[in-house]
Amino acid sequence: MSKAADFLVEIGTEELPPKALRNLMNAFAGGLQKALDKARLEHASVSAYASPRRLAVIVASLGFAQADQELVVKGPPVSVAYDAAGKITPAAKAFAKKCGVRPDALERLTSDKGEWLCFRSLERGQKTAELIPGLVQTALQSLPIPRRMRWGEGEAEFVRPVHWILLLHGRNVIEGSVMNVPAGRMTRGHRFHAPGEIEIDEPAKYLSLLKKAHVLADFDVRRKTIVAAVKKAAKEAGGEPVANEALYDEVTALTEWPVPLIGSFDKSFLSLPKEVIVATLASHQRYFPVADKGDNLLPRFITIANLVSKEPDRVRAGNERVIRARLADAAFFWEADKRVNLADRRDALRDVVYQRGLGSIYDKSARVARLAAAVGSQLGVETPAIERAASLAKCDLLTGMVGEFPELQGSMGRYYAAADGEPGAVAEAIGEQYLPRFAGDALPETVAGQALAIADKLDTIAGVLALGKKPSGNRDPFGLRRSALGIVRIIIEQGLDLDFTALVAATIADQPVGDKDEKDLSEGLYDFVTERMRAYYLDGQNSLTTEMFAAVMAKRPVSLLDFDARLKAVAAFVKLEPASSLAAANKRIGNILKQAGVDADISIDQSLITEPAETALFESVVKAQKAIAPLLASRDYTNVLTTLADLRDPVDGFFDHVMVMTDDAALRNNRLALLAELRAMFLNVADVSRLSISQESAH
Amino acid sequence: MKKDNPPALLTFQDLILALQQFWAERGCVIAQPYDMPMGAGTFHPATFLRAVGPEPWSAAYVQPCRRPTDGRYGDNPFRLQHYYQFQVVIKPSPEDFQDVYLESLCTIGIDPTVHDIRFVEDNWESPSLGAWGLGWEVWLNGMEITQFTYFQQLGGLECRPVTGEITYGLERLAMYLQDVENIFDIVWTDGPLGRISYRDVYHQNEVEQSRYNFELADIDSLFHAFDLAEHDCQRLIELKLALPAYEQMLVASHTFNLLDARQAMSVSERQRFILRVRDMSKSVAAAYYASREAMGFPMVESAGPPQRGASQR
């Protein structure tokens, strides 16, 4: 008999939540693999599968038993186990008793720390079949399920009710039950195409047998099928699908046997804003909109049915009917909303609570308007458009359309502002206020939009921090991290040179937070946003490290753009050959100065410079100071550090030949002053002493 | 109707009768609509109260629902302030609940090998009932026709065992089955005494009730009525009279909905009223549980297992 065979587990359920399905699938496979490894069960590849009614994992070549394992229990040290006469002590006897053996069965364990008594035994590896139900149960219990449910009379808890459990190792069913459901070899196919039970004789046939039963159990295969089918159908309909990755995932999670259908709606609905049609089709109905080459929507959509219908035209007609009603509803909102100007809705925002402790949405929009104006004046632009945009920015929350499609906030504001005859800059800024909404999303292009987007996010973060609800771990219910990252992206990628510290202080001062310390809150806000900057860089493809970030962070630059320039300079510096020795020297100097308790304002007395190495360093420092002054003024930090890199030889020479802590106080202080000057030059850019650069990386 | 295969017209009342017949055959108590205004079939004591505690229960019934804010003066083809739900509850939720539901669709002429039927995640939460459950909305070719929920908590109490709830949207189903695009065009009955439409039965009611809900309901009286109902609810709970106390909660809940339609509450006030209703729901659920417990949960023994075909008592 072979020692291993493929293993299949399938959890058969009622329809699982589509947005969570892929995650559940991967977490189940990952958790199971971890449990198998922890149980020392050998195996080859692990593959995950999922459809609306099942989560499955196939583990290739899973061993039939654990390897046997030698157990070593450490007892008392030999010095304690035997008395001076070499007789066994009660301590050693007690240990032997605990191990269930006679004292003479104990062995010795020696290490460089000493010698101990020990008990060695061989634990027979358990059979895989005995372990599997428990391991599967463990993996299921640690799935990331926000809310588990019970059903019927049972106490089992899962995402949705569980109907069958398939546990197959090779050709054999593993006896046992999971979540109180006895395991077997039966699965089920498509609800309507193959309603009966289906027997799986071995794991290798799982996918093909299910395919016969109209289930594509492989998520990725199903997704690819759908992507191709949607594309083909869109072409047939005369265009390209307007798709997003999340929608493909969701539709994949809603179907076991995807069948594309092309539907149509009345051309007249195309006069609605594009976003409205896309939201109606995609987020409400999970249909794929179709657009022509110029990105104009066509009156068509692709829907993925989960059925090869006997009468596909009726399925199509049904879907078209739904979309007709939905678009008619949207058209009603569009016309009705336009009857009231955005500006006339503003007062009603006083009745909408923004957050307890932070006033109404009206209050928030007033704060954002002040902050956005501050951003605008820093950028040297006229602020009336910004203030107008900010004051109208939240009014679309009260429209029927945004009530129906919350995700269209901002976009609808732009349309309604334009319809009200507001200036183009105002409408555009309103439309851009929530950008970027997600990783990789577009950034606001207009200055007013940038000002509004930064102010809105900064106010959001400031308010929540002021309430003392800083995100922790995975809990970030207000999406503050995303907002902070958005601010960072706008400032850096759009090159906005803002006095960020001033904006932070202004927004904190404007929060209704009672007697909290504004200085602490401002520092907290600065740290929170710059912390995201760290994530922004570290997630990127570039080679920035936490240490480089810390070197710049020590400066707490006022402008994030300046922060960025310093960071890039440090990254370039690290690649220079002298960097490692200069970083070390900075560290050494920092320590010397700290130990000597040197004030910042001692100055160098040139007449006290005597030794050649000291003179060489002094002259180099003076020269470098002259050279870097204009570079600093133009924030050319990279060249500042490149210039300073030339100091490596004089610095090394100084430390090799000059005694800093000499007994002569005047000489000592003068040398300390020279070192302080040197260190200050580096600190103009960043605290390079925080870098630990290995020789290899410096070359 | 479809040209290819003209089926007999299923009228609105045929639909109700077919569903009643179907669930009666599966052993459900065919309850009647509760005689008080409520926002959903879940508020019927045959659902809310019966889902509390360990006693098995199953019922099916039509419940008129009032949602004052949904009124459109009879002008909107899809929205009404008064409409019908067909409600099925079974406790404990049976293993084959989904399958039986799908069978019920076949009985009303929805063939799952023709139509694309999907269970799409939709979790239910009612702040005013202190309740939540997990389940789906059921899609028929992309249209929501049913809410399907496994109750997890009601009135703040854990549901043990779990009650399964199916809520059919009768007007939507009827519109689909009759292929009409306007609720008011639904054929209610077509018999020897003539063809009667939904319009004939309810249009005037929509127009007048919308006026009342949005324009005429007296706000001061409503606030007062809410206070009275809340007060009475508490008084009755102290007297351990869960059922009359529950009715006062229903009064308060509907009064709240009217105040909502009159836009008489600010957002934060609205939230406070919801919490007041929830407190009533919780007290009632606890009182009802206690009263059944005092009786020794009489239905735990007497009822057969709620399987298909098994009749209650």
HADDOCK unambig.tbl for C-alpha pairs under 7 A between the chains (distance, minus, plus):
assign (segid A and resid 15 and name CA) (segid B and resid 119 and name CA) 6.24 0.50 0.50
assign (segid A and resid 17 and name CA) (segid B and resid 121 and name CA) 5.21 0.50 0.50
assign (segid A and resid 149 and name CA) (segid B and resid 134 and name CA) 6.98 0.50 0.50
assign (segid A and resid 149 and name CA) (segid B and resid 152 and name CA) 6.75 0.50 0.50
assign (segid A and resid 150 and name CA) (segid B and resid 162 and name CA) 6.83 0.50 0.50
assign (segid A and resid 151 and name CA) (segid B and resid 93 and name CA) 6.41 0.50 0.50
assign (segid A and resid 151 and name CA) (segid B and resid 150 and name CA) 6.74 0.50 0.50
assign (segid A and resid 151 and name CA) (segid B and resid 162 and name CA) 5.31 0.50 0.50
assign (segid A and resid 152 and name CA) (segid B and resid 92 and name CA) 4.51 0.50 0.50
assign (segid A and resid 152 and name CA) (segid B and resid 93 and name CA) 4.42 0.50 0.50
assign (segid A and resid 152 and name CA) (segid B and resid 94 and name CA) 6.02 0.50 0.50
assign (segid A and resid 152 and name CA) (segid B and resid 161 and name CA) 5.80 0.50 0.50
assign (segid A and resid 152 and name CA) (segid B and resid 162 and name CA) 5.13 0.50 0.50
assign (segid A and resid 153 and name CA) (segid B and resid 92 and name CA) 5.71 0.50 0.50
assign (segid A and resid 153 and name CA) (segid B and resid 160 and name CA) 6.85 0.50 0.50
assign (segid A and resid 153 and name CA) (segid B and resid 161 and name CA) 4.63 0.50 0.50
assign (segid A and resid 153 and name CA) (segid B and resid 162 and name CA) 6.44 0.50 0.50
assign (segid A and resid 192 and name CA) (segid B and resid 112 and name CA) 6.53 0.50 0.50
assign (segid A and resid 192 and name CA) (segid B and resid 113 and name CA) 6.19 0.50 0.50
assign (segid A and resid 285 and name CA) (segid B and resid 142 and name CA) 6.60 0.50 0.50
assign (segid A and resid 305 and name CA) (segid B and resid 116 and name CA) 6.18 0.50 0.50
assign (segid A and resid 306 and name CA) (segid B and resid 116 and name CA) 6.36 0.50 0.50
assign (segid A and resid 307 and name CA) (segid B and resid 116 and name CA) 6.08 0.50 0.50
assign (segid A and resid 309 and name CA) (segid B and resid 113 and name CA) 5.80 0.50 0.50
assign (segid A and resid 309 and name CA) (segid B and resid 114 and name CA) 4.76 0.50 0.50
assign (segid A and resid 309 and name CA) (segid B and resid 115 and name CA) 6.52 0.50 0.50
assign (segid A and resid 310 and name CA) (segid B and resid 113 and name CA) 6.29 0.50 0.50
assign (segid A and resid 310 and name CA) (segid B and resid 114 and name CA) 4.98 0.50 0.50
assign (segid A and resid 311 and name CA) (segid B and resid 114 and name CA) 5.51 0.50 0.50
assign (segid A and resid 315 and name CA) (segid B and resid 115 and name CA) 5.70 0.50 0.50
assign (segid A and resid 315 and name CA) (segid B and resid 116 and name CA) 6.37 0.50 0.50
assign (segid A and resid 315 and name CA) (segid B and resid 141 and name CA) 5.43 0.50 0.50
assign (segid A and resid 318 and name CA) (segid B and resid 141 and name CA) 5.25 0.50 0.50
assign (segid A and resid 319 and name CA) (segid B and resid 141 and name CA) 5.28 0.50 0.50
assign (segid A and resid 319 and name CA) (segid B and resid 142 and name CA) 5.32 0.50 0.50
assign (segid A and resid 322 and name CA) (segid B and resid 142 and name CA) 6.68 0.50 0.50
assign (segid A and resid 322 and name CA) (segid B and resid 143 and name CA) 5.92 0.50 0.50
assign (segid A and resid 351 and name CA) (segid B and resid 266 and name CA) 5.83 0.50 0.50
assign (segid A and resid 351 and name CA) (segid B and resid 267 and name CA) 6.33 0.50 0.50
assign (segid A and resid 352 and name CA) (segid B and resid 267 and name CA) 5.94 0.50 0.50
assign (segid A and resid 353 and name CA) (segid B and resid 267 and name CA) 6.53 0.50 0.50
assign (segid A and resid 353 and name CA) (segid B and resid 268 and name CA) 6.92 0.50 0.50
